[in-house]
Amino acid sequence: MLKFENVSKTYKGNQYAVKNLSFEFDEGEFIVFIGPSGCGKTTTMKMINRLIDPTEGSILINSQNAQEKDAVKLRRDIGYVIQQIGLFPHMTIQENVTLVPKLMNWSKEQRKERAKELLELVDMGEEYLSRYPNELSGGQQQRIGVLRALAADPPLILMDEPFGALDPITRDTLQDEFKNLQQRLGKTIVFVTHDMDEALKLADRMVILRDGELVQMGTPDEILAAPANEFVEEFIGKDRLLQSRATVQTVEQLMNANPITISEGATTSEAVQIMREKRVDSLLVTNGNGTLKGYVDIEMIESNRKNTENISDILLSKLHTVNKDARVRDSISRILKIGVSFVPVVDGDIRLVGILTRASLVDLVYDSIWGVEEPAEDEQAAAIEESIL
């Protein structure tokens, strides 16, 4: 699908921004370029759609040399998402999403149907078609930026730190949404980030760069298991390396399979009774099929007790969840970033199957520090403890 053959980019004669890169990616892979600032990751990505031309070497897309193709046509055949989103404020959401199809002479009806189809992929209804970017939240605008890259159905999409400007909670949600979307659609993604947690979470394969040169390439598990050198170890971080060596790898292995719940059809009095019996201050709310609907806590009940007796009228529906098959290392990052004490665990149909607590993750990290034949050094243990607590 995508191949680099001895690709270099120099400025001012012999100053290398990228030096002698050679690698090959398969169709449908999620590839993440990562490295410290100035390592050449964005330059490498921009050479793919010829926003920057290489000084030496060849970049092949489906066995065709990108340098031999018309640059404008090449870019229209490749999706591109940037951190700043770049939506046109004077255009409606439909017009923004279907900008490339319009340039490719799709009919008006084709463009509208395509926009509706794409909005459905991210749970945004038809009513958004006529809205303008300033009427959307930051997360919704970023979703539209991704949809615009998908509009002409390109096989290859480039993404330059697309979630970097978002708050941690929105960013975490969009990472999950986009990874699922990419797997469903089978697109090849080249993704640039400086965030190691994001890279480990999203990548099928990671490309670690330093000073314009390839340092290591492999799956997240391969790199965590065998960092190429001291630079890679330091760049990954000792805490992530310790977590990756734990015997527990998936959320399902660590979760509590019996969370305390209440039906959305119950009353607030019943909720208070369960809280008193179980000695908790909040309950997860499910429907008759076990689907997670939200949660309710004692403060919410107290503030609404004069207005309603029904849980369904006051439950908070916005909850951050984790899939039971997710890796524990991603969940550790999530809980630390969003600052919650627990995360509900769901299956692919959003049915509640368990709960992952901050305390259980602390126990896991302790085990990874001291539950090995040779204990970690004191300063390493202290650093991990501080990052969790």
C-alpha positions as a Markdown table, in Angstrom:
| # | Residue | x | y | z |
|---|---|---|---|---|
| 1 | Met | 0.0 | 0.0 | 0.0 |
| 2 | Leu | 2.7 | 2.5 | 1.1 |
| 3 | Lys | 6.4 | 2.1 | 0.6 |
| 4 | Phe | 9.4 | 4.4 | 1.4 |
| 5 | Glu | 12.6 | 3.6 | -0.5 |
| 6 | Asn | 15.7 | 5.5 | 0.8 |
| 7 | Val | 13.8 | 8.7 | 1.3 |
| 8 | Ser | 15.6 | 11.8 | 2.5 |
| 9 | Lys | 14.8 | 15.5 | 2.7 |
| 10 | Thr | 17.5 | 18.1 | 3.0 |
| 11 | Tyr | 17.4 | 21.9 | 3.5 |
| 12 | Lys | 20.2 | 24.4 | 2.9 |
| 13 | Gly | 22.3 | 21.9 | 1.1 |
| 14 | Asn | 23.2 | 19.0 | 3.4 |
| 15 | Gln | 21.0 | 19.7 | 6.5 |
| 16 | Tyr | 18.9 | 16.6 | 6.9 |
| 17 | Ala | 15.3 | 16.8 | 8.1 |
| 18 | Val | 14.7 | 13.2 | 7.2 |
| 19 | Lys | 17.5 | 10.8 | 6.3 |
| 20 | Asn | 17.4 | 7.5 | 4.3 |
| 21 | Leu | 14.0 | 6.2 | 5.5 |
| 22 | Ser | 12.9 | 2.8 | 4.2 |
| 23 | Phe | 9.8 | 0.9 | 5.3 |
| 24 | Glu | 6.6 | -0.6 | 3.9 |
| 25 | Phe | 3.0 | -0.6 | 5.2 |
| 26 | Asp | 0.2 | -2.9 | 4.3 |
| 27 | Glu | -3.4 | -1.9 | 3.4 |
| 28 | Gly | -5.6 | -1.3 | 6.4 |
| 29 | Glu | -2.8 | -0.7 | 8.9 |
| 30 | Phe | -2.9 | 2.1 | 11.5 |
| 31 | Ile | 0.7 | 3.5 | 11.4 |
| 32 | Val | 1.8 | 6.0 | 14.0 |
| 33 | Phe | 4.9 | 8.2 | 13.5 |
| 34 | Ile | 6.2 | 9.4 | 16.8 |
| 35 | Gly | 9.3 | 11.0 | 18.2 |
| 36 | Pro | 10.5 | 14.2 | 20.0 |
| 37 | Ser | 10.0 | 17.6 | 18.5 |
| 38 | Gly | 12.1 | 18.2 | 15.4 |
| 39 | Cys | 12.5 | 14.4 | 14.7 |
| 40 | Gly | 11.0 | 14.7 | 11.2 |
| 41 | Lys | 7.7 | 12.9 | 11.7 |
| 42 | Thr | 5.5 | 15.7 | 10.2 |
| 43 | Thr | 7.9 | 16.2 | 7.3 |
| 44 | Thr | 7.8 | 12.4 | 6.6 |
| 45 | Met | 4.0 | 12.4 | 6.5 |
| 46 | Lys | 3.8 | 15.5 | 4.3 |
| 47 | Met | 6.1 | 13.9 | 1.7 |
| 48 | Ile | 3.4 | 11.3 | 1.2 |
| 49 | Asn | 0.9 | 13.7 | -0.3 |
| 50 | Arg | 3.7 | 16.0 | -1.7 |
| 51 | Leu | 3.0 | 19.0 | 0.5 |
| 52 | Ile | 6.8 | 18.5 | 0.8 |
| 53 | Asp | 8.8 | 16.8 | -2.0 |
| 54 | Pro | 11.6 | 14.4 | -1.0 |
| 55 | Thr | 15.2 | 15.4 | -2.0 |
| 56 | Glu | 16.2 | 11.7 | -2.6 |
| 57 | Gly | 14.4 | 8.4 | -2.8 |
| 58 | Ser | 10.9 | 7.3 | -3.8 |
| 59 | Ile | 7.5 | 7.0 | -2.1 |
| 60 | Leu | 5.3 | 4.4 | -3.7 |
| 61 | Ile | 1.5 | 4.3 | -3.2 |
| 62 | Asn | 0.0 | 1.1 | -4.6 |
| 63 | Ser | 3.2 | 0.6 | -6.5 |
| 64 | Gln | 3.0 | 4.0 | -8.2 |
| 65 | Asn | 5.6 | 6.7 | -7.5 |
| 66 | Ala | 4.0 | 9.7 | -5.9 |
| 67 | Gln | 6.5 | 12.0 | -7.6 |
| 68 | Glu | 5.2 | 10.9 | -11.0 |
| 69 | Lys | 1.5 | 11.8 | -10.2 |
| 70 | Asp | -0.2 | 15.1 | -10.6 |
| 71 | Ala | 0.1 | 16.7 | -7.1 |
| 72 | Val | -3.5 | 18.1 | -7.0 |
| 73 | Lys | -5.0 | 14.8 | -8.0 |
| 74 | Leu | -2.8 | 12.9 | -5.6 |
| 75 | Arg | -4.0 | 15.1 | -2.7 |
| 76 | Arg | -7.6 | 14.6 | -3.6 |
| 77 | Asp | -7.1 | 10.9 | -3.5 |
| 78 | Ile | -5.6 | 11.0 | 0.0 |
| 79 | Gly | -7.6 | 12.1 | 3.1 |
| 80 | Tyr | -5.9 | 14.7 | 5.3 |
| 81 | Val | -6.7 | 15.8 | 8.9 |
| 82 | Ile | -4.9 | 18.5 | 10.8 |
| 83 | Gln | -4.8 | 19.6 | 14.4 |
| 84 | Gln | -6.4 | 23.0 | 13.7 |
| 85 | Ile | -9.3 | 21.2 | 11.9 |
| 86 | Gly | -9.5 | 23.9 | 9.2 |
| 87 | Leu | -13.3 | 24.0 | 8.7 |
| 88 | Phe | -14.5 | 26.9 | 6.6 |
| 89 | Pro | -16.7 | 29.1 | 8.9 |
| 90 | His | -18.8 | 30.4 | 6.0 |
| 91 | Met | -19.7 | 26.9 | 4.8 |
| 92 | Thr | -22.4 | 24.6 | 6.3 |
| 93 | Ile | -21.4 | 21.2 | 7.8 |
| 94 | Gln | -22.6 | 19.5 | 4.6 |
| 95 | Glu | -20.5 | 21.8 | 2.4 |
| 96 | Asn | -17.4 | 21.3 | 4.6 |
| 97 | Val | -17.7 | 17.6 | 4.6 |
| 98 | Thr | -18.3 | 17.3 | 0.9 |
| 99 | Leu | -15.7 | 19.8 | -0.3 |
| 100 | Val | -13.5 | 17.2 | -2.1 |
| 101 | Pro | -16.4 | 15.4 | -3.7 |
| 102 | Lys | -17.6 | 18.8 | -5.0 |
| 103 | Leu | -14.1 | 19.4 | -6.5 |
| 104 | Met | -14.4 | 15.9 | -8.1 |
| 105 | Asn | -17.8 | 16.9 | -9.7 |
| 106 | Trp | -20.1 | 14.7 | -7.6 |
| 107 | Ser | -23.7 | 15.7 | -8.0 |
| 108 | Lys | -25.5 | 17.8 | -5.3 |
| 109 | Glu | -27.7 | 14.9 | -4.4 |
| 110 | Gln | -24.7 | 12.5 | -4.2 |
| 111 | Arg | -22.9 | 14.9 | -1.9 |
| 112 | Lys | -25.9 | 15.3 | 0.4 |
| 113 | Glu | -26.4 | 11.5 | 0.7 |
| 114 | Arg | -22.7 | 11.1 | 1.4 |
| 115 | Ala | -22.7 | 13.7 | 4.1 |
| 116 | Lys | -25.7 | 12.1 | 5.8 |
| 117 | Glu | -24.1 | 8.7 | 5.6 |
| 118 | Leu | -20.9 | 9.9 | 7.2 |
| 119 | Leu | -22.6 | 11.8 | 10.0 |
| 120 | Glu | -24.4 | 8.6 | 11.0 |
| 121 | Leu | -21.0 | 7.0 | 11.5 |
| 122 | Val | -20.3 | 9.4 | 14.4 |
| 123 | Asp | -23.8 | 9.5 | 15.8 |
| 124 | Met | -24.5 | 13.0 | 14.4 |
| 125 | Gly | -28.0 | 13.3 | 12.8 |
| 126 | Glu | -29.2 | 14.9 | 9.6 |
| 127 | Glu | -30.0 | 18.1 | 11.5 |
| 128 | Tyr | -26.3 | 18.9 | 11.5 |
| 129 | Leu | -26.1 | 19.3 | 7.8 |
| 130 | Ser | -27.3 | 22.9 | 7.7 |
| 131 | Arg | -25.4 | 24.0 | 10.8 |
| 132 | Tyr | -22.2 | 26.0 | 10.7 |
| 133 | Pro | -18.9 | 25.2 | 12.5 |
| 134 | Asn | -19.3 | 27.8 | 15.2 |
| 135 | Glu | -22.5 | 26.0 | 16.3 |
| 136 | Leu | -20.5 | 22.9 | 17.2 |
| 137 | Ser | -18.4 | 21.9 | 20.1 |
| 138 | Gly | -14.6 | 21.3 | 19.7 |
| 139 | Gly | -15.1 | 17.6 | 19.6 |
| 140 | Gln | -17.9 | 17.8 | 17.1 |
| 141 | Gln | -15.8 | 20.0 | 14.8 |
| 142 | Gln | -13.0 | 17.5 | 15.0 |
| 143 | Arg | -15.4 | 14.8 | 14.0 |
| 144 | Ile | -16.4 | 16.8 | 11.0 |
| 145 | Gly | -12.7 | 17.3 | 10.1 |
| 146 | Val | -12.3 | 13.5 | 10.1 |
| 147 | Leu | -15.4 | 13.0 | 8.0 |
| 148 | Arg | -14.2 | 15.5 | 5.4 |
| 149 | Ala | -11.1 | 13.3 | 5.0 |
| 150 | Leu | -13.3 | 10.3 | 4.5 |
| 151 | Ala | -15.8 | 11.9 | 2.1 |
| 152 | Ala | -14.3 | 10.9 | -1.2 |
| 153 | Asp | -13.6 | 7.4 | 0.2 |
| 154 | Pro | -9.8 | 7.5 | -0.1 |
| 155 | Pro | -7.9 | 4.3 | 0.8 |
| 156 | Leu | -5.2 | 6.4 | 2.6 |
| 157 | Ile | -5.7 | 9.0 | 5.3 |
| 158 | Leu | -3.0 | 11.3 | 6.8 |
| 159 | Met | -3.6 | 12.7 | 10.3 |
| 160 | Asp | -1.3 | 15.3 | 11.8 |
| 161 | Glu | -1.8 | 15.4 | 15.6 |
| 162 | Pro | -5.6 | 15.7 | 15.0 |
| 163 | Phe | -6.6 | 15.4 | 18.7 |
| 164 | Gly | -3.8 | 17.4 | 20.2 |
| 165 | Ala | -5.8 | 20.6 | 20.8 |
| 166 | Leu | -8.7 | 18.9 | 22.6 |
| 167 | Asp | -9.2 | 18.5 | 26.3 |
| 168 | Pro | -8.2 | 15.0 | 27.7 |
| 169 | Ile | -11.7 | 13.6 | 28.0 |
| 170 | Thr | -12.8 | 14.6 | 24.5 |
| 171 | Arg | -9.5 | 13.4 | 23.1 |
| 172 | Asp | -9.8 | 10.0 | 24.8 |
| 173 | Thr | -13.4 | 9.6 | 23.4 |
| 174 | Leu | -12.4 | 10.6 | 19.9 |
| 175 | Gln | -9.4 | 8.2 | 19.9 |
| 176 | Asp | -11.8 | 5.3 | 20.7 |
| 177 | Glu | -14.3 | 6.4 | 18.1 |
| 178 | Phe | -11.8 | 6.8 | 15.4 |
| 179 | Lys | -9.9 | 3.6 | 16.0 |
| 180 | Asn | -13.3 | 1.7 | 15.8 |
| 181 | Leu | -14.2 | 3.6 | 12.7 |
| 182 | Gln | -10.9 | 2.8 | 11.0 |
| 183 | Gln | -11.3 | -0.9 | 11.8 |
| 184 | Arg | -14.8 | -0.9 | 10.4 |
| 185 | Leu | -13.9 | 0.9 | 7.2 |
| 186 | Gly | -10.5 | -0.8 | 6.6 |
| 187 | Lys | -8.6 | 2.5 | 5.9 |
| 188 | Thr | -4.9 | 2.8 | 5.9 |
| 189 | Ile | -3.9 | 5.6 | 8.4 |
| 190 | Val | -0.7 | 7.4 | 8.8 |
| 191 | Phe | -0.9 | 9.3 | 12.1 |
| 192 | Val | 1.5 | 11.8 | 13.6 |
| 193 | Thr | 1.7 | 12.3 | 17.4 |
| 194 | His | 4.1 | 13.2 | 20.2 |
| 195 | Asp | 1.9 | 11.5 | 22.8 |
| 196 | Met | 3.2 | 8.0 | 23.7 |
| 197 | Asp | 0.0 | 6.9 | 25.3 |
| 198 | Glu | -1.9 | 7.9 | 22.1 |
| 199 | Ala | 0.6 | 6.0 | 20.0 |
| 200 | Leu | 0.4 | 2.8 | 22.1 |
| 201 | Lys | -3.4 | 2.9 | 22.1 |
| 202 | Leu | -4.0 | 3.5 | 18.4 |
| 203 | Ala | -1.1 | 2.0 | 16.4 |
| 204 | Asp | -0.9 | -1.3 | 14.7 |
| 205 | Arg | 2.7 | -0.4 | 14.1 |
| 206 | Met | 4.8 | 2.4 | 15.5 |
| 207 | Val | 7.6 | 4.3 | 13.7 |
| 208 | Ile | 9.9 | 5.9 | 16.2 |
| 209 | Leu | 12.1 | 8.7 | 14.7 |
| 210 | Arg | 15.0 | 10.7 | 16.1 |
| 211 | Asp | 16.9 | 13.4 | 14.3 |
| 212 | Gly | 15.2 | 12.4 | 11.0 |
| 213 | Glu | 16.3 | 8.8 | 11.2 |
| 214 | Leu | 14.4 | 5.6 | 12.0 |
| 215 | Val | 15.2 | 4.2 | 15.4 |
| 216 | Gln | 12.7 | 1.4 | 15.8 |
| 217 | Met | 9.6 | 0.1 | 14.0 |
| 218 | Gly | 7.2 | -2.5 | 15.3 |
| 219 | Thr | 3.9 | -3.2 | 17.0 |
| 220 | Pro | 3.3 | -1.6 | 20.4 |
| 221 | Asp | 3.8 | -5.0 | 22.1 |
| 222 | Glu | 7.0 | -5.6 | 20.2 |
| 223 | Ile | 8.5 | -2.2 | 21.2 |
| 224 | Leu | 7.4 | -2.5 | 24.8 |
| 225 | Ala | 8.9 | -6.0 | 25.0 |
| 226 | Ala | 12.2 | -5.1 | 23.4 |
| 227 | Pro | 13.1 | -1.4 | 23.1 |
| 228 | Ala | 15.9 | -0.9 | 20.6 |
| 229 | Asn | 18.1 | 1.2 | 22.8 |
| 230 | Glu | 18.3 | 3.5 | 25.8 |
| 231 | Phe | 16.6 | 6.4 | 23.8 |
| 232 | Val | 13.5 | 4.3 | 23.1 |
| 233 | Glu | 13.4 | 3.1 | 26.7 |
| 234 | Glu | 13.5 | 6.7 | 28.0 |
| 235 | Phe | 11.1 | 7.9 | 25.4 |
| 236 | Ile | 8.5 | 5.2 | 26.2 |
| 237 | Gly | 9.0 | 5.8 | 30.0 |
| 238 | Lys | 9.9 | 3.3 | 32.7 |
| 239 | Asp | 6.3 | 3.4 | 34.1 |
| 240 | Arg | 4.9 | 2.2 | 30.8 |
| 241 | Leu | 7.5 | -0.5 | 30.5 |
| 242 | Leu | 6.7 | -1.8 | 34.0 |
| 243 | Gln | 3.0 | -1.8 | 33.3 |
| 244 | Ser | 3.5 | -3.8 | 30.0 |
| 245 | Arg | 5.3 | -6.6 | 31.9 |
| 246 | Ala | 2.3 | -7.2 | 34.2 |
| 247 | Thr | 0.7 | -10.6 | 33.9 |
| 248 | Val | -2.8 | -9.0 | 33.6 |
| 249 | Gln | -3.1 | -7.5 | 30.2 |
| 250 | Thr | -6.9 | -7.0 | 29.5 |
| 251 | Val | -9.5 | -5.1 | 31.4 |
| 252 | Glu | -11.7 | -8.2 | 31.6 |
| 253 | Gln | -8.9 | -9.9 | 33.7 |
| 254 | Leu | -8.9 | -7.1 | 36.2 |
| 255 | Met | -12.5 | -5.8 | 36.4 |
| 256 | Asn | -15.0 | -6.4 | 39.2 |
| 257 | Ala | -17.7 | -8.4 | 37.4 |
| 258 | Asn | -20.4 | -7.4 | 39.9 |
| 259 | Pro | -20.9 | -3.6 | 39.8 |
| 260 | Ile | -23.7 | -2.2 | 42.0 |
| 261 | Thr | -26.5 | -1.1 | 39.6 |
| 262 | Ile | -30.1 | 0.1 | 39.5 |
| 263 | Ser | -32.7 | 0.0 | 36.8 |
| 264 | Glu | -33.5 | 3.2 | 35.0 |
| 265 | Gly | -37.2 | 2.5 | 35.9 |
| 266 | Ala | -36.5 | 2.6 | 39.6 |
| 267 | Thr | -37.4 | 5.4 | 42.0 |
| 268 | Thr | -35.0 | 7.7 | 43.9 |
| 269 | Ser | -36.2 | 6.1 | 47.2 |
| 270 | Glu | -35.1 | 2.7 | 45.9 |
| 271 | Ala | -31.8 | 4.1 | 44.8 |
| 272 | Val | -31.1 | 5.6 | 48.3 |
| 273 | Gln | -32.0 | 2.3 | 49.9 |
| 274 | Ile | -29.5 | 0.4 | 47.7 |
| 275 | Met | -26.8 | 3.0 | 48.5 |
| 276 | Arg | -27.5 | 2.6 | 52.2 |
| 277 | Glu | -27.3 | -1.2 | 52.1 |
| 278 | Lys | -24.2 | -1.3 | 49.9 |
| 279 | Arg | -22.5 | 1.7 | 51.6 |
| 280 | Val | -21.9 | 3.5 | 48.3 |
| 281 | Asp | -22.7 | 7.0 | 47.1 |
| 282 | Ser | -23.4 | 6.3 | 43.5 |
| 283 | Leu | -25.0 | 3.6 | 41.3 |
| 284 | Leu | -24.6 | 2.7 | 37.6 |
| 285 | Val | -28.0 | 2.8 | 35.8 |
| 286 | Thr | -29.0 | 0.1 | 33.2 |
| 287 | Asn | -32.1 | -0.7 | 31.2 |
| 288 | Gly | -33.9 | -4.0 | 30.9 |
| 289 | Asn | -31.3 | -5.4 | 28.5 |
| 290 | Gly | -28.3 | -4.5 | 30.7 |
| 291 | Thr | -27.3 | -1.6 | 28.5 |
| 292 | Leu | -25.5 | 1.1 | 30.5 |
| 293 | Lys | -27.5 | 4.3 | 30.5 |
| 294 | Gly | -25.5 | 6.4 | 33.0 |
| 295 | Tyr | -25.1 | 6.8 | 36.7 |
| 296 | Val | -26.8 | 8.6 | 39.6 |
| 297 | Asp | -25.3 | 9.7 | 42.9 |
| 298 | Ile | -26.6 | 10.9 | 46.2 |
| 299 | Glu | -26.0 | 14.6 | 45.5 |
| 300 | Met | -28.0 | 14.3 | 42.2 |
| 301 | Ile | -30.9 | 12.7 | 44.1 |
| 302 | Glu | -30.8 | 15.3 | 46.8 |
| 303 | Ser | -30.8 | 18.3 | 44.4 |
| 304 | Asn | -33.8 | 16.8 | 42.4 |
| 305 | Arg | -35.9 | 15.1 | 45.1 |
| 306 | Lys | -38.5 | 17.9 | 45.1 |
| 307 | Asn | -38.9 | 17.7 | 41.3 |
| 308 | Thr | -39.0 | 14.0 | 40.5 |
| 309 | Glu | -39.1 | 10.5 | 42.0 |
| 310 | Asn | -37.8 | 8.7 | 38.9 |
| 311 | Ile | -34.2 | 7.8 | 38.3 |
| 312 | Ser | -34.6 | 8.1 | 34.5 |
| 313 | Asp | -35.4 | 11.9 | 34.9 |
| 314 | Ile | -32.1 | 12.7 | 36.7 |
| 315 | Leu | -29.4 | 10.1 | 35.7 |
| 316 | Leu | -26.3 | 11.5 | 34.1 |
| 317 | Ser | -26.0 | 9.9 | 30.6 |
| 318 | Lys | -22.5 | 11.0 | 29.8 |
| 319 | Leu | -20.1 | 8.3 | 31.1 |
| 320 | His | -16.7 | 7.3 | 30.0 |
| 321 | Thr | -16.5 | 3.6 | 29.5 |
| 322 | Val | -13.9 | 1.0 | 28.5 |
| 323 | Asn | -14.4 | -2.1 | 26.5 |
| 324 | Lys | -13.7 | -5.4 | 28.3 |
| 325 | Asp | -11.2 | -6.4 | 25.6 |
| 326 | Ala | -9.2 | -3.2 | 26.0 |
| 327 | Arg | -5.6 | -3.3 | 27.2 |
| 328 | Val | -5.0 | -2.4 | 30.9 |
| 329 | Arg | -2.2 | 0.0 | 29.9 |
| 330 | Asp | -4.7 | 2.2 | 28.0 |
| 331 | Ser | -7.1 | 2.1 | 30.9 |
| 332 | Ile | -4.5 | 3.2 | 33.4 |
| 333 | Ser | -3.8 | 6.2 | 31.2 |
| 334 | Arg | -7.5 | 7.0 | 30.8 |
| 335 | Ile | -8.3 | 6.9 | 34.6 |
| 336 | Leu | -5.3 | 9.1 | 35.4 |
| 337 | Lys | -6.2 | 11.6 | 32.7 |
| 338 | Ile | -9.8 | 12.1 | 33.5 |
| 339 | Gly | -9.4 | 11.9 | 37.2 |
| 340 | Val | -12.2 | 9.5 | 38.1 |
| 341 | Ser | -12.3 | 6.7 | 40.7 |
| 342 | Phe | -13.9 | 4.1 | 38.4 |
| 343 | Val | -14.7 | 3.4 | 34.8 |
| 344 | Pro | -17.6 | 1.1 | 33.8 |
| 345 | Val | -16.7 | -1.8 | 31.6 |
| 346 | Val | -18.9 | -2.7 | 28.6 |
| 347 | Asp | -19.1 | -5.2 | 25.8 |
| 348 | Gly | -19.4 | -4.3 | 22.1 |
| 349 | Asp | -23.2 | -3.7 | 22.5 |
| 350 | Ile | -22.6 | -1.2 | 25.5 |
| 351 | Arg | -24.0 | -3.7 | 27.9 |
| 352 | Leu | -22.5 | -3.3 | 31.4 |
| 353 | Val | -20.2 | -6.2 | 32.3 |
| 354 | Gly | -18.1 | -4.9 | 35.1 |
| 355 | Ile | -16.3 | -2.0 | 36.7 |
| 356 | Leu | -12.6 | -1.0 | 36.7 |
| 357 | Thr | -11.5 | 0.9 | 39.8 |
| 358 | Arg | -8.6 | 3.2 | 40.4 |
| 359 | Ala | -7.7 | 1.0 | 43.4 |
| 360 | Ser | -7.4 | -2.2 | 41.3 |
| 361 | Leu | -5.0 | -0.4 | 38.9 |
| 362 | Val | -2.9 | 0.8 | 41.9 |
| 363 | Asp | -2.7 | -2.9 | 43.1 |
| 364 | Leu | -1.6 | -3.9 | 39.6 |
| 365 | Val | 1.1 | -1.3 | 39.4 |
| 366 | Tyr | 2.4 | -2.4 | 42.8 |
| 367 | Asp | 2.5 | -6.0 | 41.6 |
| 368 | Ser | 4.4 | -4.9 | 38.5 |
| 369 | Ile | 7.0 | -3.1 | 40.7 |
| 370 | Trp | 7.5 | -5.6 | 43.4 |
| 371 | Gly | 6.1 | -8.8 | 42.1 |
| 372 | Val | 9.2 | -9.7 | 40.0 |
| 373 | Glu | 12.4 | -11.6 | 40.9 |
| 374 | Glu | 14.5 | -8.5 | 41.1 |
| 375 | Pro | 12.6 | -5.5 | 42.6 |
| 376 | Ala | 12.7 | -2.2 | 40.7 |
| 377 | Glu | 15.0 | 0.4 | 42.0 |
| 378 | Asp | 13.6 | 2.6 | 44.8 |
| 379 | Glu | 13.4 | 5.7 | 42.6 |
| 380 | Gln | 11.5 | 3.8 | 39.9 |
| 381 | Ala | 9.0 | 2.5 | 42.4 |
| 382 | Ala | 8.5 | 5.9 | 43.9 |
| 383 | Ala | 7.9 | 7.4 | 40.5 |
| 384 | Ile | 5.2 | 4.8 | 39.6 |
| 385 | Glu | 3.5 | 5.2 | 42.9 |
| 386 | Glu | 3.4 | 9.0 | 42.5 |
| 387 | Ser | 2.0 | 8.7 | 39.0 |
| 388 | Ile | -0.9 | 6.6 | 40.2 |
| 389 | Leu | -1.7 | 8.2 | 43.5 |
